[in-house]
């Protein structure tokens, strides 16, 4: 295999792995997402948990800004669960159990769903590798000029043109 292909493969792997690791840290659940309800304002904590959930009735609307009666009830339920000492992770798990993963707004980063998170990272790294290969080929084989195309395509024509240029220069 050509050396530039090995370099492109290395770029693909390094960029892909780096992006995947960065994404894993961003998506990884944080157990310390909320402080306990006793030490912070319960309403602010309720809104923080609700911001991470989406209304099961209104598609694409976060629970903290939805104005349906159901969302008011769900926010009250979140507030109640926080006052009972449940964590944000437990409350989110409860809502996922009741309404499915659509309340999270994004699939969980586990199992087969990891493909959703890994695919963009590997697409970017593949693009970087392809761009590297394209640049290598363009610098190694520059585009031919018009004079060189004529010289290689028809030797008689190039000789006639060269003699015409010589005549023009002598005049």
Number of C-alpha atoms within 10 A of each C-alpha: 5 6 8 14 15 12 14 21 19 14 19 22 16 14 20 22 16 14 18 19 14 12 16 15 10 10 13 11 12 11 11 10 13 17 13 18 20 11 7 11 11 17 15 12 20 23 17 16 23 24 16 15 24 24 25 21 14 14 11 14 17 19 26 20 14 18 12 13 9 15 21 15 11 17 20 14 14 26 23 14 17 23 15 12 13 16 21 25 15 14 19 19 15 13 19 15 11 11 14 12 18 16 24 20 16 14 14 16 17 11 7 10 12 14 13 14 20 18 13 15 22 21 14 15 24 19 15 18 23 17 13 19 16 12 11 14 12 11 9 9 8 8 8 8 8 8 11 10 11 15 14 10 11 10 11 11 13 17 13 11 15 12 12 12 11 11 10 9 8 7 5
